[in-house]
């Protein structure tokens, strides 16, 4: 039984959902918490902390707004191109992953382009170590990249399996 492929619009809708979750969560934090205000969710392990980040992931490359805008535009165009290129032949996992990264990238892009900074608020502490504070767009990008890696591993495994099966076929079957 052949499964039916959803339209490419589905992946764009998913990217918009990811973007909306990120946008809504940032606006909620902006409007309900003062800068640097914290709310404990799970003791000192998980806190909601309102901060602004003018850099990239983990606060690196502070004040490089136009660099990030340019890089993000290139990444978004590349994702759109690859999404369309692989739509008919790509796996659903890869397409879903690309849309997830796209939604997150656009979320942080919009903040940087309009305000010069992103709202970060998810803070995790591991003993005395505080993991750099991040937002839902960052989560989406990381999860999407993880799914891309998983898809690549699964695709590579399937290709090896197919090659192995072809090599085991009798020689006259391979030439037919």
Secondary structure, DSSP 8 states (H G I E B T S, - for coil): -------HHHHHHHHHHHHHHHHHHHHHHHHHS-TT-EEEEETTTEEEEEEEESSSGGG-STT-HHHHHHHHHHHHHHHHHHHHHHTTTS-HHHHHHHHHHHHHHHHHHHHHHHHSSEEEEEEEEETTEE---B-HHHHHHHHHHHHHHHHHHHHHHHHHHHHHHHHHS-HHHHH-
